[in-house]
Amino acid sequence: MKVLVIGAGAIGACAALRLAEAGAQVTVMSRDEPLDTLSAHSFGWANAIDEKNSAYFELSIEALAAQERLAADVAGPRQWLFRQGNLHWGRDSASAAAQRAIADGYRELGYPVEELTPEEVIRDLEPGLALENVTGPVYFYPRDMHVLGDVLLPAVLDRARAAGADVRIGEQVESLDAVRADAVLCCAGRGNATLLPGLPLLPPGAPERLTRGLLVRTTPVSAPPNRIIHAPGLSIRPHTGNRLVLHCHDLDHTLTESSDVAALAEMALARLPEVLPGAADAEVEKAFVSVRPMPRDGMSIVGAVPGRNGVYVIATHSGLTLAPLLGEIAAREVLGDPHPLAEPFQLTRFA
């Protein structure tokens, strides 16, 4: 079976690998270099997702297992999956209550959450954090992971090539009408909307959901944290070479096409010493603004395209988090074996 995979981000790469391993004749075509894709610049937080939607929670739980499977199958010289958990805390009574409600929700779903004192965190997990102004406990989510997309992508694509996939970078598919393949898998992020007019993705800046995001990569610091940190007003993820990746949810809300990205990046950086005093000399190395491929209802799109025989699409704002599982699902379904986790995420729900 000849399958064309459009897009060489994390989802396209994982799907190409699993399809090739299953015996399909796979061609990957991507306009962009893999390290220029959104996947390579993702915050990379792999976690259970509690959106009060049981199907999405189950998908995210299985995605954590799929991360482990991919890491085991594609062992390389550089590690991209880190099983270090994630820390959250509040700074006042309101934010502490919000964190408790979130933690209680995960506990009700059977997802482990530990409550630690600031002293325990400093002693056992992150000695470099400044936790003097914490209100309430620090919540530790031990099953959470972080993923380095810029390390994962070349490793998975190399493995896909070794399995027989033909990976063509710099070749853009302008229209599906000219494609000659038994099946087409569209994994082009926001580019899917060009290939499939009418695909229910929110436009940039839509008020319903946050579509734009800013990530800031710092210069190397002397003592980076070991895990993802969600401090009030600032999220931190360790990166390669002792660098950090920073994200500020509130700054995302200010982003427009004309935003001063450099100024916003400096605003994010200015919050770092309050959380990680040892990183006070860090500088902005790179700032990256993305426009997420956000489905209209906030849930992933996974499945066949109605009325387009042999065309399959995946569109999601949680690409790197879900990619190993979505690649497995897509490979099964494109080859004719429906996957039970995919059914709630089909395009037909928008009909």
Backbone torsions as a table, in degrees:
resi	resn	phi	psi	omega
1	MET	NA	128.4	178.9
2	LYS	-91.2	122.9	-178.5
3	VAL	-124.8	129.5	173.4
4	LEU	-101.5	123.3	174.8
5	VAL	-104.4	122.3	-179.6
6	ILE	-102.4	115.7	-178.4
7	GLY	113.4	132.6	-179.3
8	ALA	-119.7	31.7	168.2
9	GLY	-78.6	-166.0	-173.8
10	ALA	-63.0	-41.0	-178.4
11	ILE	-68.3	-47.0	178.7
12	GLY	-61.3	-40.8	180.0
13	ALA	-64.6	-45.7	-179.8
14	CYS	-65.3	-40.8	179.3
15	ALA	-65.8	-42.2	179.2
16	ALA	-60.5	-42.1	178.8
17	LEU	-61.7	-50.2	-176.3
18	ARG	-67.9	-34.7	176.0
19	LEU	-65.4	-45.7	-179.9
20	ALA	-63.5	-40.7	178.0
21	GLU	-62.5	-30.3	-179.8
22	ALA	-82.5	-1.3	175.5
23	GLY	102.2	1.9	178.5
24	ALA	-73.4	153.0	173.5
25	GLN	-90.4	103.4	-166.6
26	VAL	-107.3	132.4	168.9
27	THR	-120.2	130.2	175.2
28	VAL	-107.8	127.9	176.1
29	MET	-123.6	130.5	-177.7
30	SER	-141.0	129.6	175.1
31	ARG	-65.6	-37.7	-172.5
32	ASP	-101.8	150.7	169.2
33	GLU	-62.2	141.0	-179.6
34	PRO	-53.1	-38.4	-178.0
35	LEU	-78.6	-0.6	172.9
36	ASP	-100.5	-2.2	-176.2
37	THR	-79.7	166.9	176.7
38	LEU	-60.3	-35.0	-179.2
39	SER	-60.4	-35.5	-178.4
40	ALA	-73.3	-15.1	-177.7
41	HIS	-117.9	18.3	-179.2
42	SER	-75.3	154.0	173.1
43	PHE	-64.5	-29.1	170.4
44	GLY	73.8	33.7	177.3
45	TRP	-90.5	113.5	178.2
46	ALA	-101.3	117.3	-171.8
47	ASN	-155.4	166.3	168.9
48	ALA	-69.9	139.6	-175.4
49	ILE	-112.8	110.5	179.8
50	ASP	-100.0	89.5	176.1
51	GLU	-104.3	21.6	-176.8
52	LYS	59.1	33.8	177.4
53	ASN	-132.9	110.5	-172.3
54	SER	-63.3	-36.1	-179.5
55	ALA	-66.1	-39.4	179.9
56	TYR	-70.7	-36.6	176.3
57	PHE	-62.9	-46.2	179.8
58	GLU	-62.5	-38.5	177.6
59	LEU	-61.8	-44.8	-177.6
60	SER	-69.2	-34.6	177.3
61	ILE	-64.7	-45.5	179.0
62	GLU	-67.7	-28.3	177.9
63	ALA	-64.9	-33.3	175.9
64	LEU	-63.4	-41.1	176.8
65	ALA	-65.7	-36.8	179.4
66	ALA	-67.8	-32.8	173.7
67	GLN	-58.7	-43.0	179.2
68	GLU	-64.6	-41.5	-180.0
69	ARG	-63.1	-43.4	-179.1
70	LEU	-64.5	-44.2	179.9
71	ALA	-61.2	-36.5	178.7
72	ALA	-71.5	-36.2	-176.6
73	ASP	-79.6	-27.4	-174.9
74	VAL	-121.3	60.8	178.5
75	ALA	-71.8	128.1	-178.9
76	GLY	-132.1	-179.1	-178.2
77	PRO	-70.5	-19.9	-178.4
78	ARG	-120.1	133.8	-178.5
79	GLN	-80.2	137.1	175.2
80	TRP	-119.4	-16.5	-178.1
81	LEU	-109.2	125.2	-176.8
82	PHE	-124.2	121.1	-174.0
83	ARG	-99.5	67.2	-172.0
84	GLN	-114.3	-3.5	-179.7
85	GLY	79.9	-165.0	-169.3
86	ASN	-157.2	139.7	-178.1
87	LEU	-114.9	138.0	175.5
88	HIS	-132.7	149.1	170.6
89	TRP	-158.8	168.4	178.2
90	GLY	-109.7	162.9	-179.6
91	ARG	-115.6	-7.8	177.3
92	ASP	-150.1	178.2	-174.0
93	SER	-63.1	-37.7	-178.2
94	ALA	-67.0	-47.9	-178.8
95	SER	-70.3	-31.9	176.2
96	ALA	-65.7	-40.2	177.6
97	ALA	-65.3	-38.5	178.4
98	ALA	-64.6	-42.0	178.2
99	GLN	-64.8	-38.1	177.8
100	ARG	-64.3	-41.5	179.6
101	ALA	-63.2	-40.9	177.7
102	ILE	-63.1	-46.9	-179.6
103	ALA	-61.8	-42.6	179.0
104	ASP	-62.1	-37.9	178.1
105	GLY	-62.4	-41.6	178.3
106	TYR	-68.3	-39.5	178.6
107	ARG	-61.2	-39.6	178.6
108	GLU	-61.9	-27.7	178.5
109	LEU	-88.3	0.4	178.3
110	GLY	85.2	13.4	-179.8
111	TYR	-93.9	128.9	-171.1
112	PRO	-70.1	135.6	175.2
113	VAL	-139.2	130.0	178.0
114	GLU	-109.7	146.2	174.8
115	GLU	-106.3	124.1	-177.2
116	LEU	-123.5	153.0	170.8
117	THR	-82.7	156.9	175.5
118	PRO	-54.6	-36.5	-179.6
119	GLU	-64.2	-39.6	178.2
120	GLU	-66.2	-38.9	178.6
121	VAL	-62.6	-47.1	179.9
122	ILE	-62.4	-41.4	-177.0
123	ARG	-71.9	-41.9	-167.3
124	ASP	-107.4	-23.7	-170.8
125	LEU	-123.2	-57.1	-171.2
126	GLU	-136.0	85.4	-176.5
127	PRO	-67.4	-14.8	-177.0
128	GLY	-90.3	-3.6	-177.7
129	LEU	-78.1	148.8	172.1
130	ALA	-99.0	110.6	-173.4
131	LEU	-122.4	24.8	-177.4
132	GLU	-67.3	-27.1	-173.7
133	ASN	-107.0	23.8	178.9
134	VAL	-74.1	136.3	171.9
135	THR	-107.9	125.2	-177.9
136	GLY	80.5	-172.1	-179.0
137	PRO	-76.8	166.1	167.5
138	VAL	-94.1	128.8	-178.1
139	TYR	-96.2	126.6	-179.6
140	PHE	-112.9	123.9	178.8
141	TYR	-105.8	92.4	-168.9
142	PRO	-69.1	-20.8	-178.1
143	ARG	-86.1	-12.0	178.9
144	ASP	-65.7	154.2	-179.1
145	MET	-135.0	170.0	165.5
146	HIS	-131.3	150.8	-171.5
147	VAL	-125.7	133.9	176.0
148	LEU	-97.4	101.6	-174.8
149	GLY	-63.3	-35.5	-177.9
150	ASP	-73.6	-12.7	172.9
151	VAL	-93.9	-40.8	-179.7
152	LEU	-61.4	-45.9	-170.8
153	LEU	-57.3	-55.5	-178.8
154	PRO	-62.8	-33.7	-180.0
155	ALA	-66.1	-44.9	-178.1
156	VAL	-70.2	-40.5	178.7
157	LEU	-65.5	-38.7	176.1
158	ASP	-62.3	-40.5	179.1
159	ARG	-67.3	-37.3	177.4
160	ALA	-63.7	-41.4	176.5
161	ARG	-60.6	-43.8	-179.9
162	ALA	-62.3	-28.6	178.2
163	ALA	-83.8	-2.7	175.4
164	GLY	114.6	-2.3	-179.1
165	ALA	-72.6	142.6	175.1
166	ASP	-98.3	107.8	-175.7
167	VAL	-102.1	117.0	-175.7
168	ARG	-116.6	105.7	-179.2
169	ILE	-95.3	138.9	-178.3
170	GLY	90.6	6.6	178.0
171	GLU	-111.4	119.6	-176.0
172	GLN	-102.7	136.7	173.1
173	VAL	-89.7	113.9	-177.5
174	GLU	-81.8	-33.6	-177.2
175	SER	-152.0	144.1	177.1
176	LEU	-74.8	-16.3	-177.0
177	ASP	-65.1	-27.3	-177.5
178	ALA	-93.8	0.7	-176.2
179	VAL	-76.1	135.1	176.2
180	ARG	-115.1	92.1	179.7
181	ALA	-156.7	160.3	177.1
182	ASP	-73.9	-28.5	179.1
183	ALA	-150.9	149.5	178.2
184	VAL	-126.2	131.3	177.6
185	LEU	-115.7	112.8	-177.6
186	CYS	-90.8	112.4	179.7
187	CYS	-129.9	43.7	-170.8
188	ALA	-99.1	20.5	179.4
189	GLY	61.6	-131.8	178.3
190	ARG	-66.5	-20.0	175.8
191	GLY	-64.2	-18.4	176.0
192	ASN	-59.5	-31.8	-177.5
193	ALA	-67.7	-27.8	175.9
194	THR	-74.0	-40.3	179.7
195	LEU	-72.9	-30.2	-175.7
196	LEU	-128.7	78.8	-179.6
197	PRO	-54.9	136.9	-177.9
198	GLY	93.2	-3.8	176.7
199	LEU	-58.6	129.6	-171.7
200	PRO	-77.4	71.7	173.6
201	LEU	-108.0	142.5	178.2
202	LEU	-73.1	143.7	177.0
203	PRO	-73.3	158.5	176.8
204	PRO	-55.6	134.6	178.6
205	GLY	81.1	7.6	179.1
206	ALA	-59.0	138.6	-176.2
207	PRO	-72.3	-21.1	-174.1
208	GLU	-65.6	-41.3	-175.4
209	ARG	-146.6	156.4	-177.8
210	LEU	-75.4	118.2	-179.0
211	THR	-107.0	-31.3	-179.5
212	ARG	-93.6	146.5	178.9
213	GLY	-145.3	145.9	178.4
214	LEU	-116.2	127.7	172.4
215	LEU	-120.3	139.6	-178.1
216	VAL	-121.0	124.0	174.7
217	ARG	-101.2	132.4	-177.6
218	THR	-96.3	168.0	166.8
219	THR	-69.7	165.0	-178.8
220	PRO	-59.5	144.4	177.1
221	VAL	-117.9	160.7	-172.9
222	SER	-73.8	-33.2	-175.7
223	ALA	-140.5	78.7	-179.6
224	PRO	-71.5	157.3	174.1
225	PRO	-70.1	165.6	-178.5
226	ASN	-94.3	-11.9	-171.5
227	ARG	-146.0	175.1	175.6
228	ILE	-68.9	136.6	178.5
229	ILE	-120.2	124.8	173.2
230	HIS	-111.7	86.0	174.7
231	ALA	-85.5	158.9	176.0
232	PRO	-58.1	118.9	177.4
233	GLY	86.5	-6.3	-177.5
234	LEU	-154.9	129.3	172.3
235	SER	-110.5	141.8	-175.2
236	ILE	-130.1	134.4	174.1
237	ARG	-129.8	128.7	176.7
238	PRO	-64.8	143.4	-178.6
239	HIS	-127.2	-177.6	-178.1
240	THR	-67.8	153.4	175.1
241	GLY	62.1	32.0	-179.9
242	ASN	64.3	18.8	173.6
243	ARG	-82.1	168.4	175.9
244	LEU	-126.0	152.6	169.3
245	VAL	-114.6	128.5	-175.6
246	LEU	-113.6	145.7	176.5
247	HIS	-144.1	136.8	177.4
248	CYS	-127.0	110.9	-175.4
249	HIS	-59.1	-39.7	-177.2
250	ASP	-67.7	-31.3	177.7
251	LEU	-70.3	-31.0	175.9
252	ASP	-56.6	-37.0	-177.9
253	HIS	-67.1	-17.7	-179.4
254	THR	-91.9	-9.4	-172.3
255	LEU	-69.6	134.8	171.1
256	THR	-135.9	178.2	178.2
257	GLU	-62.3	-26.4	-175.4
258	SER	-105.5	15.0	-178.8
259	SER	-61.9	147.0	173.1
260	ASP	-83.0	91.8	-173.3
261	VAL	-63.5	-39.7	-179.8
262	ALA	-61.7	-41.1	179.3
263	ALA	-66.6	-41.1	178.6
264	LEU	-66.1	-37.1	178.0
265	ALA	-62.8	-40.2	177.8
266	GLU	-67.1	-32.8	176.1
267	MET	-64.2	-42.9	177.3
268	ALA	-62.8	-44.8	-179.0
269	LEU	-61.8	-35.4	-178.1
270	ALA	-63.7	-20.6	179.3
271	ARG	-82.9	-13.9	-172.2
272	LEU	-65.5	-47.5	-176.1
273	PRO	-59.9	-27.8	179.0
274	GLU	-66.9	-27.2	-179.6
275	VAL	-97.5	-40.6	-175.6
276	LEU	-131.2	82.4	-173.7
277	PRO	-56.7	-30.0	-179.5
278	GLY	-69.2	-9.8	179.6
279	ALA	-103.1	20.0	-175.3
280	ALA	-62.9	-22.9	-178.8
281	ASP	-93.7	5.8	179.0
282	ALA	-65.7	150.2	176.4
283	GLU	-125.9	164.1	176.1
284	VAL	-74.5	121.5	175.6
285	GLU	-93.8	-38.3	179.8
286	LYS	-158.5	142.4	173.1
287	ALA	-120.3	136.6	-175.7
288	PHE	-132.0	124.2	175.7
289	VAL	-106.5	127.8	179.6
290	SER	-116.3	158.1	169.5
291	VAL	-118.8	110.5	-173.6
292	ARG	-71.8	143.7	172.3
293	PRO	-78.0	81.5	-171.2
294	MET	-92.5	110.8	173.7
295	PRO	-59.3	153.2	-171.9
296	ARG	-58.2	-33.9	-179.0
297	ASP	-99.3	6.2	178.0
298	GLY	81.7	-3.7	180.0
299	MET	-103.7	150.8	-178.3
300	SER	-60.0	149.8	171.0
301	ILE	-105.0	121.1	-176.5
302	VAL	-142.7	110.1	176.1
303	GLY	154.8	-178.9	179.4
304	ALA	-67.4	150.8	178.0
305	VAL	-91.7	116.3	-179.5
306	PRO	-56.6	134.5	177.8
307	GLY	81.3	-0.6	179.1
308	ARG	-124.5	93.7	-175.3
309	ASN	-60.9	126.9	176.2
310	GLY	81.4	6.5	-179.5
311	VAL	-107.6	131.0	-175.7
312	TYR	-129.2	145.2	-177.2
313	VAL	-136.3	143.9	169.6
314	ILE	-128.0	125.8	177.3
315	ALA	-140.0	124.3	-176.9
316	THR	-159.7	151.6	174.2
317	HIS	-89.5	-2.1	179.4
318	SER	-110.7	45.2	-169.9
319	GLY	-59.5	-54.6	-176.6
320	LEU	-69.2	-32.6	178.4
321	THR	-64.2	-42.5	-172.8
322	LEU	-100.9	-8.9	-168.9
323	ALA	-53.5	-47.5	-178.4
324	PRO	-59.1	-38.4	178.3
325	LEU	-74.0	-44.7	-179.3
326	LEU	-62.7	-31.7	174.3
327	GLY	-64.7	-41.5	177.1
328	GLU	-64.3	-45.2	-179.0
329	ILE	-61.6	-47.6	-177.9
330	ALA	-61.2	-42.2	179.8
331	ALA	-60.6	-44.0	178.7
332	ARG	-63.3	-48.1	-173.1
333	GLU	-71.7	-39.1	178.1
334	VAL	-62.1	-33.1	179.9
335	LEU	-89.3	9.7	169.9
336	GLY	96.4	13.1	-178.7
337	ASP	-117.2	98.0	-177.2
338	PRO	-58.6	141.5	179.4
339	HIS	-106.9	127.5	-174.4
340	PRO	-61.8	-29.2	-178.9
341	LEU	-71.8	-18.3	-175.8
342	ALA	-84.0	-23.3	-170.7
343	GLU	-53.6	-43.4	-178.5
344	PRO	-69.9	-8.7	-172.0
345	PHE	-110.6	14.1	-179.6
346	GLN	-72.1	156.7	179.4
347	LEU	-62.2	-24.5	-176.6
348	THR	-62.4	-16.4	179.4
349	ARG	-68.3	-18.0	179.5
350	PHE	-90.4	-3.1	-176.5
351	ALA	-65.6	NA	NA
